[in-house]
Amino acid sequence: MLIDELRQELPDARLVEDPEVAAGFVHDEAEWAPHGSPCAVVRPRTAEEVRTIVRACLRHGVPLVTRGAGTGLSGGANAVEGCVVLSTEHMNAIHEIDPVERLAVVGPGVVNDDLRAACAEHGLWYPPDPASAPWSTIGGNVATNAGGLCCVKYGVTRDYVLGLEVVTGTGELVRLGRRTAKGVAGYDLAGLMVGSEGTLGVITEITVRLRPLREPERTVAGYFSSVVDAGRAVAAVGAAGLTPSALELIDRHCLAAVDKWKNMGLSVDADVVLLGRTDAPGPAGEQEAARMLACFEEAGATWAAQSTDQEEADALFDARRLAYPALERLGPVLTEDVCVPKAAVPEMLARIERAATRHDTLIANIAHAGDGNLHPLLITPPGDSEARERAQAAFHEIIADAIALGGTVTGEHGVGLLKRDGLARELPAPVIDMHHAIKKALDPQGILNPGKVVPESAREDHAD
């Protein structure tokens, strides 16, 4: 029996025996994504222990689902029935920070903000900063190719992964990628693992690229009477050739939810807040902030200014990070993650508003607006099944609209379970077949996170 084998082969305390404790590992934050009941939950501490677990699952033909901190929003880490859930939370050592090569080597369970704090002690910076950075882990960020507030200028997780240690679907422990600044030997297998959501291997160690610490940022805030006007300001910033270090949108529903929870008083003066930042040094930063302010004003801001109070500016960005948990307090939240070209942001926001009206659904909007990554948040009253059906219809309509505008179904949250149908609509059948071929090659028995990301049959999904 698999459980007996794991109990025998792993050190003490690796196997979670308490059902109440194990229940906390069965799903991520995608409340509407289905999940099953695992036969076991394990918390390894070394790569060798991970390999032992994978090989045991292979021998018994049992699915394996890898999980980080469980902050995902697509159901990618949800248990499938009868699986083993492998939590990387105890693989949380920062093994190395190299100031000369500007890299760090970490376990997958290292929390994003902990790595950033450790790097800062060396005058270095790890840029990817999802809103969940205080809780999410680097392994989970790699698995979903997470982005964040500053990725409009500095890119997403994939841009910072140099190398990986991985246990494959055949039970081999391998190293992929490099530590050098350059390297083009062979296929980019490390890059292939980034964003694969645990379907191609179990990541046991990560080598990431670092940057020098930034200059202090300047913040520009603008109030708008509609999300469409704010979207026009986003398009104007892009048209002006500016690359802000952040450009974030928060609508009135999010502001009201944050105010109700934290009493920050943000929803009194604005229906929509657009927050821009620049970290360009010296006069160049002043000029970029001034040009961004002009874009806000020309797009119809009811008020706009460059902040001179750093605490006030930081509070506005704190509100942006608090928006999702604040909305969760109102009821079940179905989170979108579409990304469209910057020029299409105003039209996409208008379509989201029309979907909300058409389906009688409360949709709040937060967005990494500077790179077109929008997060409509669909909220329903607890226990209202009809409202949930309407919200799901709006969810699928938003996906279709994003694709129609030349966008994608996910900018940073991953496909998981919630976006598999959307992926089938976005990618042509031959490309989905390529996904299946890669999955078959690296996970021939199909035990790694089965049923996630790639639709079961590309040809059937595209038959219509």
BAGUVEX-89244 format. One record per residue: x, y, z of N, C-alpha, C in turn. Coordinates in steps of 0.2 Angstrom, whole numbers, plus 5000, padded with zeros to 4 digits. Atoms other than C-alpha are relative to their C-alpha. Example, Ala and Ser with C-alpha at 12.3 -4.5 7.8 and 13.67 -1.06 7.14 Angstrom:
# residues 2
500449945000506249785039500450065000;499649944999506849955036499650055003;
***
This chain:
# residues 464
500449945000500050005000500450065000;499549945001500750174995500150045007;499949964994500450255012500549975005;499550044996501350115021500750014997;499349995003502850135009500250075001;499849934999502850325011500250015008;499850004993502850305030500749975002;499450034999504250185029500650034997;499549975003505350275017500250075001;499949934998505150455023500250015007;499949994993505850525039499450025004;500649984996504650565053499850074999;500349945000503450705052499950024992;500149985007503450705033499349994997;500650025002501850615031499550045004;500549974996500350715037499449955002;500550054998499250595047499450035003;500749974997497950715055499650024994;500549985006496450725043499850085000;500249934999496050905050500650044997;499449965003497850965045500049994993;500050025008497750875028499550044997;500549965004496150965024500250074998;499849945002497051125023500550004994;499650005006498051065008499749984994;500450035006496651014996499950054995;500249955006496351174986500450065001;499749935000497051344982499550055002;500549944999496151514983499550014995;500549995006495151484967499449965003;500650034996493551454978499549964995;500550045004492551394963500349944996;499750055003493751274956499949935004;500150074996493351084960500649975003;499450034998494450984970499849935003;500250074997494550794976500350005007;499750014993495150714992500649964999;499450045001496950654992500149945005;499850054996497550494999500550015005;499449984996499050575007500250074999;499749935001499850745010500749995003;499350014997501750745012500450074999;499649945000502950885016500749995001;499250015000504750845011500450065001;499549944999506250945015500650004996;499450005005507550885002499749974993;500250025006507550844984500049925000;500050074999507950664988499449975002;500750024997506350654998499550004994;500549995006505450724983500049944995;499950055004506150594972499749935002;500350064997505650454984499350004999;500850005000503850514984499849994992;500250015007503850534965500049934998;499950075002504550354962499449965004;500650044997503250284975499450014996;500649995003501850364966500049974993;499950045007502550294949499849935001;500150074999502550124956499349985002;500750014998500750134963499550034995;500549975005500050234948499650055003;500449954996499450374960500250074998;499849935002499350554954500350045006;499649964995500450684962499950074998;500149935001499950864964500550045005;499649964996501250984970499750075002;500449944997500751134981500550045003;499649954996501651294987499650025006;500449974994500751414999499350004999;500850005001499051384991499750074998;500349935002498851564985499850014993;500250005007498451514967499350024999;500749975001496851584959499749964994;500350035006496551454945499949935002;500150074999496451284954500549964998;499450045002498151234948500249955005;499750044995498651164965499449955004;500550044997496951074969500149934999;500050075000496950894974499549974995;500550055004496250764962499949945004;500250064996495350614969500549955001;499550054999496550494977500750014999;499349995001498150584974500450015006;499549984995499650624984500150084999;499849935000499850814988500650015003;499349994997501650864990500050075001;499949934998501851024999500750025001;499349985000503551114997500150055005;499949944995503251235012500649995004;499450014996504751155022500650014996;499449995004505951175007500150074999;500049935000506151355012500750035002;499349974999508051385013500250044995;499649965005508951525004500749985001;499450045000510451425000500650054998;499449965002511551564992499750074997;500149935004511451754987500750024998;499349985002512951794976500050074997;500049935002513251984974500450014994;499649995006514551964960499649984994;500350035006513551854949499250025000;500749984999511851934955499549954999;500550065000510951774958499949985007;500150034994510151684972499749934998;500250075001509851494974499549995006;500550014995508251454984499649945000;500450055000507151314989499350034998;500749985003505351314981499550035006;500549984995504551354998500250075003;499849934998505451525001499550054998;500549955001504151665003500350064996;499749955005504351794989500350065004;499849944997504451945001500749985005;499450024996505751845012500650004996;499550005004506851824997500250084998;499949935002506652014992500450035006;499749974994507152065010500749975001;499450035000508651945010500550034995;499649975005509252014994500250075001;499949934998509052195000500650015004;499449994996510352165013500750004996;499450005004511652134999499950064994;500149945005511052294989499749974994;500350035006510052174977499350005000;500849995001508252164971499849944996;500450055004507152014965499450034998;500649965003505852104954499349975001;500750035001504351984952499650015007;500449984994503052054965499349994999;500750015000501351974964499750035006;500349974994500052054976500049955006;499950054994500251894986500749995002;499350004999502151924988500149995008;499950014993501951925007499949935003;500250074998501251745007500249954995;499950055005501651664990500749985000;499450035000503151554987500450014993;499650005006504551564974499849944995;500250065004504051384969499450014996;500749995003502251434966500150054995;500049945005502751594957500349974994;499750035006503851484945499549964997;500550055003502451354943499550044995;500549965004501251494937500350054996;499649945004502551614929499650075003;500349954997501851744941500350074998;499849935002501951934937500050045006;500049964994501552074949500050074998;500149935001501452264950500650034996;499549975004503152304943500249964993;499850035006503152184929499950044993;500149965005502552314917500750034997;499349985002504452374917500549945000;499550054998505352224924499949934998;500150075002504552074917499749955005;500350054995503851914925500549955002;499550054997504551764934500549974995;499650035005505151684918500650044999;499449955002506351834915500549995005;499550004995507251794931500249935002;499850074998507351604932500649984995;499450025003509151554927500049924999;499950075000509151374932499549975005;500550044995508051234941500349935001;500050074998508251074950499349975000;500650025001506850964945500049925001;500150075000506150784949499549994994;500450015006505450724932499449955001;500650054999503850624929500349934999;499750075000505050474927500449995006;499650014994505850504944500750015000;499349985000507450574939500150075003;499949944997508250714948500550044995;499649975005508950834935500150085002;499949935000509751014934499950034993;500149975006509151124920500250075000;499849935000509751294914500750015002;499349984999511351384920500050045006;499849944995512151504933500350054996;499749955004513051604919499650054998;500449955002512451764913499849994993;500250025007512351694895500149925000;500050075001512051514889499449984995;500550025005511151444874500149934998;499950085001511651254875499349975000;500650055000510151144870499450045000;500649974999508351174872499950045006;500149974994507751294885499549975004;500450044996507051164896499850035007;500249964994507151274912499450054998;500549955002506051404903499349964999;500650045001504851264898499649985007;500250024993504651214917499650065003;500349944997504151394921499350014997;500749995002502251414920499749934999;500350075002501951224918499649975006;500550024994500951214935500149935002;499950074997501751054941499849944995;500250065004501250954926500649974996;499450035004503050924919500549985005;499550024995504050904935499950035007;500049974994504250944953500650045002;499449954999505351094956500349995007;499750014993506551064971500550065002;499649954999507751214969500050054994;500149955005507751374959500650055001;499549955001509151494953499750064997;500349955003508551664950500550064999;499649945002509351824942499850065005;500149944996509451984953500250064997;499849945002509552164950500350045005;499849954995510352314959499450035003;500649974997509152394971499950074996;500249945004508152534963500150075004;500149944998508052714965499350015003;500749994997506552784976499650014995;500549995005504952784966499750075001;500449955000503952934962499349984998;500750025002502052914962499550054998;500549955003500752994952499349965001;500750034999498852964957499550044996;500549975004497353004946499349975002;500750024999495452994950499650014994;500450005006494252954936499349985002;500850024998492352944935499849944997;500150065003492452784925500649964998;499450045001493552634922500250014992;499849995007493452674903500550064999;499549945000494252854906500649985003;499450024997495552774917500449954994;499750045006495852644902500350054995;499749955005496152794891500650035002;499449974997497452864902500549945000;499550055001498352694902500249994993;499950005007498252694883500550064998;499649945001498952874883500749995002;499350014997500452824894500449964995;499750045005500852684882500250044993;499949965006500652804867500650055001;499449944999501852934875500749975000;499350035000503252804875500249995007;499850004993503252794894500049935002;500050074997503752634904500050015007;500049994992503152664922500349935003;499850064996503852544935499449975003;500750034998501952514940499550054997;500549965002500352574933499449955002;500550044997498852504943499350035000;500749975000496952524942499649975006;500450034994495752504957499350044999;500749975001493852534954499750015007;500449984994492552594966499849955004;500250064996491952424971500649985005;499450024996493752384977500250055005;499849954996494052544985499550005006;500550004995492352534995500149945005;499850064997492852355000500650015005;499449994996494552405007499850055005;500249954995493752555016499649975005;500450044995492452445024500449965005;499650044996493852335030500550035004;499549974997495252445034499950085002;500249934999494352615035500650054998;499549965002495652705024499750064996;500449945002494352835017500250014992;499849995007494852804999499450014995;500650005005493152784991499650065000;500449944999492552954996500050054994;499949955006493253054981500149974993;499850035007493552934967499549944998;500350065002492552804957500649954998;499450045002494252744950500650035001;499349984999496052764955500549974996;499550025004497452754943500750025004;499449994996499152734952500649994995;499450015004500752764942500650015004;499449994997502552754947500650004995;499450015004504252784940500650005004;499450014996505952734947500650034996;499549975003506952824934500450055004;499649964995508352924943500050074998;499949925001508553114945499550034996;500449965005507853234932499649954995;500350055004507353084921499349985003;500650024997506153024934499550065001;500449944999505453204937499650014993;500349995007505153214918499549954999;500450055001504353044917499350015004;500649994996503153084932499650054997;500449955003502653244924499649984994;500350025006502253164907499449955002;500550044998501253034916499450045003;500549964998500253164925499650034995;500449965006499853254909499649954996;500450055004499253084901499449995004;500650014996498053064916499550064999;500449945000497453244915499650004993;500350005007497153234896499549954998;500550055001496253074897499350015004;500649984996494953154909500049995007;500050014993495553134926499650065004;500349954996494453224939500450045005;499549974995495953254950500649964998;499450045001497753204947500650045003;499449974997499453244956500549955001;499450044998501153184959500050005008;500050014993501253124977500650035003;499449984996502453214989500049975007;500050044993502053105004500149934999;499850075001502852935003499549965004;500450044996501752865017499350004996;500749995004500152925007500149954994;499950045006500852844991500049935002;500050074998501252685000499349975002;500650024998499552675007499549994994;500450025006498752684990500249944997;499850065003499752544984499949945005;500350054995499352445000499349984999;500750025002497552464995499949964994;500150045006497852394978500249925002;499850074998498652234987499449975004;500550034996497252224999499349994997;500650005003495852234986499749935000;500350075001495652044983499849985007;500350024994495551995001499450045003;500649954998494352145005499449974997;500650025004493152084991499849935003;500250074997493251904998499550005006;500450004994492451965014499250014998;500749985002490852015003499749934998;500350065003490551834996500549974995;499650045005491351704984500250044994;499849965005492451784972500349964994;499750045006492851714954500450054997;499549965002494451794948500249994993;499750005007494851834930500750025000;499349985001496551864923500250014993;499949995007496451914905500550064999;499549955002497752014896499950024993;500149985007497552124881500550054998;499649955002498552244871499850075003;500149944996498752414880499550044996;500449965004497852504866499249975001;500750034999496352384869499750005007;500250004993496252414888499350045001;500649964999494852554887499449954997;500650045002493752434876499949945004;500150064996494052284886499750025007;500449984994493552374902499350024999;500749995002491952434893499649944999;500450075001491552254888499949975007;500150034994491852204906499450035004;500649964997490552334912499449974997;500650025003489352274899499849935002;500150074998489552094904499750005007;500349994993489152144922499350025000;500749985000487552224917499649954996;500450065003487052084905499949945004;500150064996487251954917499850015008;500249984993486752054933500449975005;499550034996488352014941500450065003;499549944997489452134953500749984998;499350015003491152144944500450065002;499549954998492552244953500649994995;499450005005494052284943500650035004;499449984999495852284948500549984994;499650025006497252284935500750025001;499349985002499052284931499950044993;500249975007498452414918500650024996;499449985004500152464912500249954995;499950055005500352294903499449974998;500650035003498552264899499749945004;500250064996498352124913499450025005;500649974996496552154920499849945004;500250054995495852064935499350025002;500749994998493952074934499849955006;500150044994493352004951499249995000;500750015000491551924950499849985007;500250024993490651924967499349985000;500750025000489151834971499849995008;500350014994488051824987500249925002;499950074998488551664998499449964999;500550055000487451514994499550024994;500549985005486551604979500349964993;499750045006486751464965499850044993;500149965006485851574952500550054998;499549955000486951714955500749974997;499450045002488451594953500049984993;500050025007487851534936500050064996;499949945004487651714930500750025000;499349984999489351754936500549954995;499650045004490051604927499950014992;500149985007489251654911500450064998;499649945001490051824913500749994999;499350025000491751744916500249984993;499950025006491651654900500050054994;500149955005491051804890500650045000;499449964999492551904897500649974996;499550035003493751774891499950004992;500149995007492951774874500250074997;499949935002493051964873500850015000;499249995000494951964878500349974994;499750035006495351834864499850044994;500249965005494351934852500450074999;499649945000495352094856500849984999;499350015001496952004853500449985006;499750014993497251954871500149935001;499950074998497551794881499649995006;500550024995496551704894500350015007;499749994993497851724908500750034999;499449975001499251844910500549985006;499650014994499951784927499849945005;500250054995498851664937500049934998;499950075002499051514926499349984997;500650035003497751404917499649965005;500350044995497451274931499449964998;500750035002495651214930499650054997;500549955002494751374928500150024993;499949975007495551424911500149954995;499950055005495651254902499650014994;500549985006494151294891500350064996;499849945003494851464888500749994996;499450015004496551394882499849964994;500250045006495651274870499750054995;500249955005494851434862500650044998;499549955002496451534862500549974995;499550035003497651404855499749964994;500350055005497451314838500249935002;499950074998497351124839500749974999;499350035001499151084832500450035006;499649984994499851194846499849965006;500250044995498851104859500249935000;499750065001499450944852500750005002;499349994997501151004855500150005007;500050004993500751034873499949925002;500150074998500150854874500649964999;499450045001501750784866500550015005;499549994995502850874878499849975007;500250034994501750814893500249935000;499950075001501850634886500849985001;499350025000503750644884500350015007;499749994993504150714902499649975005;500450034995502750634911499649944997;500350065004502450464902499449975003;500550034997501350394915499450045002;500549954999500350554917499850015007;500249994993500450564936500050075003;499949934997500950744938499450054998;500649965001499450854941499649994994;500450025006498350764929499350055000;500649975001496850854922500050085000;499949924999497651034924500350024993;499749965005498151164911499749984993;500150025007497951064894499349964999;500650035001496251014888500149924998;499950075001496050824886500149984993;500050015008495750824867500050064996;500049945004496350964857499550004994;500450005006495450904841499350005002;500850004998493750874850499950075002;500249944997493851044858500050054994;500049965005494151124841499549984994;500450035006492951014831499450054998;500649955003491551154830500350054996;
***
